[in-house]
Amino acid sequence: MRPHPSLADSAPGSFWLDSPVRPDPLPALTGSARADLTVVGGGYTGLWTALLAKERDPSRDVLLLESRTCGWAASGRNGGFCAASLTHGLDNGLTRFPDDMTALERLGAQNLDEIEKTVSRHGIDCDFERTGELEVATSPHEVEWVRDDVEQARGHGHEAVFLDTDAVRAEVASPTYLAGSWHRDRVALVDPARLAWGLRTACLSVGVRIAENTPVTGLRRDGPGVRVTTEHAVVRSARAVLGTSAFPGLLRRMRPYTVPVYDYVLVTEPLSAAQLDLIGWRNRQGVGDVTNQFHYYRLTSDDRILWGGYDAIYHWRNGLREELDERPATFDMLARQFFATFPQLEGLRFTHRWGGAIDTSTRFFAFQRAAVSGRVAYSVGYTGLGVGATRFGAQVALDLLDGRDSDALQLEAIRSRPWPFPPEPLRYAGIQLTRFELARADRNQGRRGPWLRLLDRLGLGFDS
């Protein structure tokens, strides 16, 4: 099959990272160094950890080590949906930890507020905008799902409204929409790369030392602290936090609990005023459909449409390679689905295409643990919800290291960890079977087959 013509001029690589304001790399670390706290990873988790650590104790010597440049991986490749949810949605959290959800919803709302305050306090120019999110039904059986979702959200204090066919199409004009819900207060949109770069600048401004192009190769106990080794340096540190996302954990115990799943994204050229009139979208919400294989999409500050999701690809034995960022079959499929959703935009071209790995856990939201006799903490497993939840994960990791008896650490959802993934070949077979069955459920009015029902009973199921 020939690629969709809209992709002919698209360039590989993240639209967000293709920016004239991208900062120059900081020098790599060489020789030996000491620190009170060493943070491994310059994505959101690492940057928030470093910034919050200095805010808690300005005298703490914090060193952040990044294998390439801050924000180059998942933090610079996502859709920029900064959600208050800490549990990948209210329904997922209620299914797993119903007794904790009142507290988790409160903590999540506070976390989003604190992100907005940090952006303002440090003057981070990342187009932070609290637009909320539309969830749209595109099949008849999904209309009741959306209606029930609104009632559930309202019951937990969310500002959510149900939109019938005319109302949802008045917000965003797509002939595929049958109904929708507008969750007004729990999602902000950001430029994700500029958020990461702004956090990097904020860290430097409060005295965090950052070394880029410094891959960490090892971590082990060293007397009362830890020894962190890189290709050209050794760091002796009292404590360490690992924010390594989808990349293999430095601690063996971390590795069974996450797998890298590839997600793919397209971005269009800027829409003209006439094209914008054809789709409306005056309130500029983020949008997601409610199928199992779902799309997420949004407008950028210069009126492009970012369109991603649907395919979620796991490669044998945790495959994680740069060439996997390109997947022509998925890009072609996404382009065709885009014009099925917005046929009035036929002729629009895509300028950027890319992929990246998501650190996926079996409970579909992050977990934090301490290790090495309390010297090391980590936060991983965000499953695509890390733009907002990473700040909370960083807080919990610091609570674990600092011995702080926080509200979060009283919750079973935070004290527990997800089920590990099985070893290969069961891991690959199980993930592929689950993908197949989710797609079949979408074709079968949402009815879940025996495999998905078994996962539900085991607490491993997820419907979007």
BABATI-787813 format. One line per 2 residues: number of its first residue (from 1); their letters; for each residue x, y, z of C-alpha. Coordinates in pm, whole numbers, plus 50000, padded with zeros to 5 digits. Example, Ala and Ser with C-alpha at 12.3 -4.5 7.8 and 13.67 -1.06 7.14 Angstrom:
REM residues 2
1 = as = 51230/49550/50780  51367/49894/50714
***
This chain:
REM residues 464
1 = mr = 50000/50000/50000  50130/50345/49909
3 = ph = 50161/50589/50202  49884/50842/50238
5 = ps = 49970/51151/50028  49935/51376/50333
7 = la = 50255/51221/50471  50471/51293/50166
9 = ds = 50648/51595/50313  50647/51491/50679
11 = ap = 50978/51484/50862  51075/51223/51122
13 = gs = 51108/51359/51473  50902/51526/51742
15 = fw = 50737/51854/51648  50791/51977/52003
17 = ld = 51166/51912/51996  51203/52075/51652
19 = sp = 51211/52421/51808  51439/52725/51781
21 = vr = 51427/52766/52160  51576/52423/52223
23 = pd = 51864/52485/52468  52223/52397/52398
25 = pl = 52348/52082/52577  52520/52116/52911
27 = pa = 52867/51962/52956  52902/51594/53034
29 = lt = 53035/51483/53372  53392/51355/53385
31 = gs = 53616/51245/53670  53474/51203/54018
33 = ar = 53202/51393/54202  53002/51392/54523
35 = ad = 52643/51489/54593  52382/51468/54865
37 = lt = 52129/51351/54606  52195/51213/54258
39 = vv = 51901/51208/54019  51923/50975/53720
41 = gg = 51716/51087/53422  51643/51430/53280
43 = gy = 51279/51378/53192  50989/51507/53397
45 = tg = 51041/51269/53690  51408/51362/53729
47 = lw = 51356/51734/53676  51069/51755/53924
49 = ta = 51267/51549/54176  51567/51780/54152
51 = ll = 51359/52097/54174  51145/51977/54465
53 = ak = 51451/51847/54651  51609/52193/54641
55 = er = 51283/52361/54738  51255/52133/55043
57 = dp = 51616/52189/55143  51808/52463/54956
59 = sr = 52133/52346/55117  52102/51998/54961
61 = dv = 52360/51938/54688  52165/51788/54396
63 = ll = 52326/51647/54082  52111/51538/53785
65 = le = 52258/51303/53523  52096/51269/53179
67 = sr = 52210/51026/52910  52135/51270/52625
69 = tc = 51964/51605/52680  51681/51690/52918
71 = gw = 51339/51619/52772  51459/51433/52460
73 = aa = 51262/51112/52523  50900/51072/52642
75 = sg = 50892/51418/52802  50946/51582/52462
77 = rn = 50735/51345/52252  50395/51323/52420
79 = gg = 50068/51499/52345  50103/51758/52620
81 = fc = 49792/51650/52817  49867/51748/53177
83 = aa = 49600/51566/53379  49508/51583/53745
85 = sl = 49437/51209/53755  49704/51001/53928
87 = th = 49536/50670/53837  49494/50693/53459
89 = gl = 49134/50796/53496  48874/50781/53767
91 = dn = 48728/50447/53662  49065/50271/53661
93 = gl = 49139/50402/54009  48798/50310/54149
95 = tr = 48834/49957/54012  49167/49903/54184
97 = fp = 49173/50123/54496  48819/50244/54574
99 = dd = 48897/50330/54938  49183/50560/54832
101 = mt = 49011/50752/54556  48883/51047/54759
103 = al = 49237/51115/54877  49395/51043/54538
105 = er = 49155/51279/54363  49235/51552/54616
107 = lg = 49609/51494/54583  49584/51493/54204
109 = aq = 49393/51821/54193  49648/51977/54429
111 = nl = 49929/51845/54211  49788/52007/53897
113 = de = 49743/52336/54084  50105/52320/54202
115 = ie = 50228/52257/53849  50046/52570/53734
117 = kt = 50194/52769/54023  50546/52645/53942
119 = vs = 50505/52739/53576  50398/53089/53682
121 = rh = 50659/53131/53956  50950/53035/53733
123 = gi = 50816/53206/53422  50809/52881/53222
125 = dc = 50681/52963/52873  50508/52634/52786
127 = df = 50159/52748/52675  50000/52608/52992
129 = er = 49625/52632/52933  49348/52475/53145
131 = tg = 49116/52384/52861  48984/52057/52999
133 = el = 48927/51753/52780  48649/51624/52555
135 = ev = 48583/51251/52554  48388/51157/52243
137 = at = 48170/50859/52152  48197/50744/51791
139 = sp = 47984/50427/51813  47627/50396/51945
141 = he = 47717/50171/52238  47967/50431/52364
143 = ve = 47703/50699/52422  47591/50543/52751
145 = wv = 47955/50498/52852  48005/50871/52814
147 = rd = 47684/50951/53001  47782/50720/53288
149 = dv = 48131/50870/53290  47987/51217/53347
151 = eq = 47772/51100/53637  48066/50922/53797
153 = ar = 48289/51226/53755  48031/51461/53903
155 = gh = 47994/51227/54198  48362/51286/54272
157 = gh = 48344/51663/54243  48453/51706/53882
159 = ea = 48314/51982/53664  48184/51760/53383
161 = vf = 47898/51799/53135  47732/51559/52892
163 = ld = 47709/51674/52530  47461/51523/52287
165 = td = 47538/51492/51917  47464/51854/51828
167 = av = 47640/51989/52136  47960/51791/52091
169 = ra = 47979/51874/51719  47929/52240/51810
171 = ev = 48251/52212/52014  48450/52019/51750
173 = as = 48286/51945/51415  48336/51580/51324
175 = pt = 48070/51367/51154  48195/51070/51359
177 = yl = 48087/51216/51695  47765/51084/51846
179 = ag = 47804/51229/52196  48071/51353/52431
181 = sw = 48166/51474/52773  48358/51786/52860
183 = hr = 48569/51750/53173  48639/52118/53227
185 = dr = 48864/52130/53532  49101/51831/53540
187 = va = 49325/51869/53231  49561/52140/53110
189 = lv = 49742/52144/52777  50110/52233/52755
191 = dp = 50399/52238/52510  50570/51936/52667
193 = ar = 50925/52004/52547  50915/52364/52663
195 = la = 50782/52246/52999  51082/52014/53031
197 = wg = 51327/52285/52923  51162/52532/53161
199 = lr = 51199/52289/53450  51564/52245/53350
201 = ta = 51616/52622/53368  51433/52636/53702
203 = cl = 51657/52361/53839  51969/52547/53734
205 = sv = 51837/52870/53886  51805/52711/54232
207 = gv = 52147/52547/54220  52090/52199/54079
209 = ri = 52395/52072/53891  52300/51908/53560
211 = ae = 52526/51697/53341  52391/51601/52999
213 = nt = 52524/51339/52756  52620/51139/53066
215 = pv = 52473/50787/53047  52466/50610/53383
217 = tg = 52603/50258/53359  52579/50130/53715
219 = lr = 52453/50185/54067  52553/50004/54385
221 = rd = 52575/50041/54761  52880/50237/54878
223 = gp = 52920/50255/55257  52637/50470/55395
225 = gv = 52547/50594/55045  52557/50481/54684
227 = rv = 52808/50482/54403  52680/50590/54061
229 = tt = 52902/50514/53763  52891/50668/53418
231 = eh = 53104/50616/53109  53355/50877/53223
233 = av = 53279/50954/53588  53205/50815/53934
235 = vr = 52963/50987/54170  52946/50909/54541
237 = sa = 52612/51018/54675  52419/50989/54999
239 = ra = 52094/50914/54815  51968/50863/54458
241 = vl = 51639/50883/54272  51585/50695/53946
243 = gt = 51354/50847/53687  51442/50623/53393
245 = sa = 51095/50589/53237  51080/50314/52972
247 = fp = 51453/50247/52976  51588/49944/53163
249 = gl = 51602/50003/53537  51942/50027/53700
251 = lr = 51812/49799/53974  51726/49444/53871
253 = rm = 51417/49446/54092  51264/49729/53884
255 = rp = 51272/49549/53551  50979/49304/53569
257 = yt = 50730/49579/53650  50734/49787/53333
259 = vp = 50753/49726/52960  50824/49979/52681
261 = vy = 50521/50024/52456  50558/50238/52146
263 = dy = 50310/50515/52069  50299/50714/51743
265 = vl = 50205/51073/51662  50146/51301/51363
267 = vt = 50129/51681/51350  49972/51881/51066
269 = ep = 50076/52204/50905  49907/52511/51060
271 = ls = 49539/52538/50976  49418/52846/50794
273 = aa = 49140/53060/50940  48899/52902/50691
275 = ql = 49002/52550/50793  48960/52635/51161
277 = dl = 48610/52763/51085  48528/52424/50937
279 = ig = 48600/52243/51264  48520/52506/51527
281 = wr = 48725/52401/51831  48701/52752/51975
283 = nr = 48751/52625/52331  49069/52438/52229
285 = qg = 49011/52134/52450  49219/51822/52431
287 = vg = 49016/51540/52277  49017/51163/52319
289 = dv = 48779/50896/52195  48655/50629/52432
291 = tn = 48736/50314/52237  48989/50064/52369
293 = qf = 49225/50161/52088  49186/50532/52133
295 = hy = 49312/50848/51965  49418/51164/52146
297 = yr = 49442/51498/51972  49467/51870/52028
299 = lt = 49551/52207/51876  49898/52355/51915
301 = sd = 49961/52723/51985  50006/52787/51610
303 = dr = 49687/52598/51520  49828/52267/51402
305 = il = 49651/51946/51499  49848/51685/51690
307 = wg = 49696/51342/51627  49824/51031/51805
309 = gy = 49745/50701/51968  49546/50395/51851
311 = da = 49841/50163/51792  50036/50053/52100
313 = iy = 50326/49835/51993  50532/49606/52215
315 = hw = 50845/49451/52066  50991/49115/52164
317 = rn = 51209/49116/52477  51136/49479/52567
319 = gl = 51263/49602/52229  51380/49962/52265
321 = re = 51573/50092/51965  51590/50422/51783
323 = el = 51474/50273/51452  51147/50170/51621
325 = de = 51050/50540/51635  50956/50499/51268
327 = rp = 50660/50275/51177  50525/50357/50828
329 = at = 50221/50129/50856  50105/50306/51171
331 = fd = 50166/50653/51030  49962/50562/50722
333 = ml = 49679/50424/50935  49677/50733/51158
335 = ar = 49660/50961/50855  49362/50773/50712
337 = qf = 49185/50778/51049  49249/51152/51077
339 = fa = 49069/51228/50752  48785/50992/50845
341 = tf = 48740/51206/51156  48785/51539/50975
343 = pq = 48690/51487/50609  48645/51862/50569
345 = le = 49024/51899/50606  49109/51678/50307
347 = gl = 49427/51812/50148  49589/51913/50476
349 = rf = 49947/51791/50507  50141/51648/50797
351 = th = 50478/51808/50876  50607/51581/51155
353 = rw = 50580/51213/51244  50739/51029/51534
355 = gg = 50720/50752/51787  50843/50689/52137
357 = ai = 50827/50440/52419  50588/50461/52715
359 = dt = 50677/50296/53047  50374/50073/53092
361 = st = 50277/49893/53413  50008/49633/53471
363 = rf = 49797/49870/53679  49834/50152/53423
365 = fa = 49963/50418/53660  50295/50486/53827
367 = fq = 50439/50334/54142  50721/50442/54372
369 = ra = 50948/50225/54583  51258/50254/54799
371 = av = 51553/50016/54760  51914/49961/54869
373 = sg = 51818/49996/55237  51643/50326/55180
375 = rv = 51929/50486/54988  51753/50477/54649
377 = ay = 51398/50552/54535  51234/50528/54196
379 = sv = 50911/50624/54022  50814/50448/53699
381 = gy = 50517/50297/53514  50325/50611/53417
383 = tg = 50163/50440/53116  50126/50759/52916
385 = lg = 50002/50982/53199  50332/51131/53307
387 = vg = 50303/51498/53215  50121/51574/53538
389 = at = 50172/51264/53752  50551/51283/53742
391 = rf = 50552/51573/53984  50351/51365/54230
393 = ga = 50579/51066/54171  50882/51282/54244
395 = qv = 50724/51397/54571  50658/51041/54682
397 = al = 51011/50931/54591  51153/51214/54801
399 = dl = 50916/51129/55086  51054/50774/55083
401 = ld = 51416/50894/55091  51357/51167/55346
403 = gr = 51152/50948/55580  50861/51190/55555
405 = ds = 50531/51046/55679  50318/51211/55408
407 = da = 49947/51166/55337  50031/50987/55014
409 = lq = 50235/50719/55188  49934/50622/55400
411 = le = 49745/50502/55091  49740/50141/54974
413 = ai = 49761/50264/54615  50098/50421/54694
415 = rs = 50231/50155/54931  50158/49875/54683
417 = rp = 50313/49797/54348  50166/49641/54033
419 = wp = 50182/49280/53930  50503/49206/53740
421 = fp = 50493/49111/53374  50572/48743/53309
423 = pe = 50901/48647/53143  50928/48590/52770
425 = pl = 50774/48431/52572  50464/48465/52794
427 = ry = 50513/48841/52813  50503/48892/52437
429 = ag = 50220/48644/52385  50008/48794/52663
431 = iq = 50048/49151/52539  49972/49058/52177
433 = lt = 49665/48859/52281  49541/49149/52491
435 = rf = 49584/49393/52200  49395/49156/51969
437 = el = 49109/49113/52216  49079/49486/52284
439 = ar = 49049/49552/51911  48789/49277/51882
441 = ad = 48590/49428/52170  48585/49761/51984
443 = rn = 48439/49584/51680  48187/49399/51899
445 = qg = 48001/49689/52065  48245/49689/52355
447 = rr = 48170/49333/52465  48475/49184/52630
449 = gp = 48570/48826/52554  48690/48554/52795
451 = wl = 49053/48675/52800  48965/49033/52889
453 = rl = 48713/48917/53149  48984/48702/53307
455 = ld = 49218/49000/53323  48939/49205/53481
457 = rl = 48890/48942/53751  49263/48937/53820
459 = gl = 49273/49315/53849  49480/49346/53530
461 = gf = 49214/49472/53292  49188/49813/53134
463 = ds = 48939/49942/52880  49115/50233/52712
***
